[in-house]
Amino acid sequence: MVKNQIIGDRDTRPSPLSSEDLAVLRDDLREQRLFREDQLRQIAAVPARTDEAVPGRADEPVRRRSAAQTEVRVKLAASARMVLADVEAALDRIAEGRYGRCQLCRRAIDRDRLMIVPQARYCARCQQVREAGR
């Protein structure tokens, strides 16, 4: 398991992102935040079924399907909350001037990576190391 510690030399140079890049990324992150908040509201608005399946009853397949749909909603909500937290953290890093730096090695995260995954916390190398340690 990889611990959340800083590896390598600390790179304190400013981020290679231009002010235009940061503006685009900030707007993208804000849009993602709105999307995830709306997604969570929609998931919460779906009423949960509370009736239990009774073995041998004709409506048991319908109830099983309802239970499966509830499980999917729970997992979708958890995923949306996780992405929302990552987006909020990225917006905080922008506000604090720490955005675009790997949280492990402190090197700049590649611009192309940030354009694809603007909430990225790690450079590609450190992300691979973290995933290999799972």
C-alpha positions as CSV (number, residue, x, y, z in Angstrom):
1,M,0.0,0.0,0.0
2,V,1.3,3.4,-0.9
3,K,1.2,5.9,1.9
4,N,0.2,9.5,1.2
5,Q,3.7,10.9,1.6
6,I,5.8,13.2,-0.6
7,I,8.4,11.4,-2.7
8,G,11.3,12.9,-4.6
9,D,12.5,16.4,-4.7
10,R,10.1,19.2,-4.0
11,D,9.6,21.3,-7.1
12,T,8.6,24.8,-6.1
13,R,8.6,26.4,-9.5
14,P,5.3,27.9,-10.6
15,S,2.8,25.8,-12.5
16,P,3.4,25.7,-16.2
17,L,-0.3,26.4,-16.8
18,S,-1.2,29.8,-18.3
19,S,-3.8,32.0,-16.8
20,E,-6.0,31.1,-19.7
21,D,-5.5,27.4,-19.0
22,L,-6.4,28.0,-15.3
23,A,-9.6,29.9,-16.3
24,V,-10.7,27.1,-18.6
25,L,-10.0,24.5,-16.0
26,R,-11.7,26.4,-13.2
27,D,-14.8,26.8,-15.4
28,D,-14.8,23.1,-16.2
29,L,-14.5,22.2,-12.5
30,R,-17.3,24.5,-11.6
31,E,-19.5,23.0,-14.4
32,Q,-18.6,19.5,-13.0
33,R,-19.5,20.6,-9.5
34,L,-23.0,21.8,-10.7
35,F,-23.5,18.6,-12.6
36,R,-22.6,16.4,-9.6
37,E,-24.8,18.4,-7.3
38,D,-27.7,18.1,-9.7
39,Q,-27.0,14.4,-10.1
40,L,-27.1,13.9,-6.3
41,R,-30.4,15.9,-6.1
42,Q,-32.0,13.7,-8.8
43,I,-30.8,10.5,-7.1
44,A,-32.2,11.7,-3.7
45,A,-35.5,12.6,-5.3
46,V,-36.2,9.0,-6.4
47,P,-38.4,7.4,-3.7
48,A,-37.0,4.3,-2.1
49,R,-39.2,1.2,-2.0
50,T,-39.7,-0.1,1.5
51,D,-41.8,-3.2,0.9
52,E,-40.0,-6.5,1.2
53,A,-40.2,-9.5,-1.1
54,V,-42.1,-12.5,0.1
55,P,-40.8,-15.8,-1.2
56,G,-43.3,-17.5,-3.5
57,R,-45.2,-14.3,-4.4
58,A,-45.8,-13.4,-8.0
59,D,-44.4,-9.8,-7.5
60,E,-41.1,-11.1,-6.1
61,P,-39.2,-10.4,-9.4
62,V,-40.4,-6.8,-9.4
63,R,-39.3,-6.4,-5.8
64,R,-35.9,-7.9,-6.6
65,R,-35.5,-5.5,-9.5
66,S,-36.5,-2.6,-7.2
67,A,-33.8,-3.7,-4.7
68,A,-31.2,-3.9,-7.5
69,Q,-32.2,-0.4,-8.7
70,T,-31.9,0.9,-5.2
71,E,-28.4,-0.6,-4.9
72,V,-27.4,1.1,-8.2
73,R,-28.7,4.4,-7.0
74,V,-26.7,4.1,-3.7
75,K,-23.5,3.3,-5.7
76,L,-24.1,6.1,-8.1
77,A,-24.6,8.6,-5.3
78,A,-21.4,7.4,-3.6
79,S,-19.5,7.8,-6.8
80,A,-21.0,11.3,-7.4
81,R,-20.1,12.4,-3.9
82,M,-16.5,11.1,-4.4
83,V,-16.1,13.0,-7.7
84,L,-17.7,16.1,-6.1
85,A,-15.2,16.0,-3.3
86,D,-12.3,15.7,-5.8
87,V,-13.7,18.7,-7.8
88,E,-14.1,20.8,-4.6
89,A,-10.5,19.9,-3.6
90,A,-9.2,21.0,-7.1
91,L,-11.1,24.3,-6.8
92,D,-9.6,24.8,-3.4
93,R,-6.1,24.1,-4.8
94,I,-6.7,26.7,-7.5
95,A,-7.8,29.3,-5.0
96,E,-4.7,28.5,-2.8
97,G,-2.3,28.6,-5.8
98,R,-1.4,24.9,-5.4
99,Y,-3.2,23.6,-8.5
100,G,-1.3,21.7,-11.1
101,R,1.3,20.1,-8.8
102,C,1.4,16.5,-7.9
103,Q,0.5,15.9,-4.3
104,L,3.2,13.3,-3.9
105,C,6.2,14.4,-5.9
106,R,5.3,18.1,-6.2
107,R,6.2,18.1,-9.9
108,A,3.9,19.8,-12.4
109,I,1.1,17.6,-13.6
110,D,1.1,17.5,-17.4
111,R,-1.3,20.1,-19.0
112,D,-2.9,17.5,-21.2
113,R,-3.7,15.3,-18.2
114,L,-5.3,18.2,-16.4
115,M,-7.4,19.1,-19.5
116,I,-8.8,15.6,-19.5
117,V,-9.0,15.1,-15.7
118,P,-9.0,18.6,-14.2
119,Q,-9.4,17.3,-10.7
120,A,-6.3,15.1,-10.9
121,R,-4.2,15.2,-7.7
122,Y,-1.2,13.3,-9.0
123,C,1.0,13.3,-12.1
124,A,0.7,10.2,-14.3
125,R,3.8,8.5,-12.8
126,C,2.6,8.9,-9.2
127,Q,-1.0,7.8,-10.2
128,Q,0.4,4.6,-11.7
129,V,2.4,4.0,-8.5
130,R,-0.7,4.5,-6.4
131,E,-2.8,2.2,-8.6
132,A,-0.1,-0.5,-8.6
133,G,-0.1,-0.4,-4.8
134,R,-3.8,-1.2,-4.5
